[in-house]
């Protein structure tokens, strides 16, 4: 057995990544391709997924993009059949589609007297359709692709489902109740699926990323002079390691480890926090 997860060999495997037109999941797609997998990149934004598929091919990998709405079961079933015809039956499903919405976010961390009468968007002003959108995108958007692709896995040894939860699942961040609740549901769903599929050769696990600094969110986290914004200061103060994570170095190890059928063969139903200790810290 080779327990070196950086040598995880996914040659001959077909990996499906939802949300692959985004920053994080496009990176996951590249990690899986570099490990030898043939990768299907699914996203509502076909052009974004197609661009990342081209980048994988330019690196020598095998990849194909598909337009897919993870909230539409008929579409997901159709795409699953296309992937099977193009690349082969799915061995790995990475449920990465997700996100938040301003319609499901409060303006302030704490409710104060007068907020109802004022122009502040408080808990009482949260938009029902916005909350439904966020919950559906994160939870239902993991459930439906699993229905579509796990059907190709059952009864075949060595198949894996990897969900993307969040450290919000452990302790909800202020202002974002729908997103935090939805990610808690993803963590719970991971445990449920792990038990449900335990007899048919499928392991189900999840990762829970903490705060990572990328080019896309750098302007929100740091001032033009490089000093941290007030929110960054709060984040780092609550992160025992005192820094942001590096998505290109510190997420891939957990992904490859959990998908390694030698090193992680007896691991199912777990969600691994990758957050510098954020979820473990009480603040005192």
Secondary structure, 3 states (H helix, E strand, C coil): CCCCHHHCCCCCCEEEEECCCCHHHHHHHHHHHHCCCEEEEEECCHHHHHHHHHHHHHCCCEEEEEECCCCCHHHHHHHHHHHHHHCCCCCEEEECCCCCCHHHCCCCCCCCCCCCCCCCCCHHHCCHHHHHHHHHHHHHHHHHHHHHHHCCCCCCCCEEEEEECCHHHCCCCCCCHHHHHHHHHHHHHHHHHHHHCCCCCEEEEEEEECCECCCCCHHHHECCCCCECHHHHHHHHCCCCCCCECHHHHCHHHHHHHHCCCCCCCCCCCEEEECCCHHHCCCC
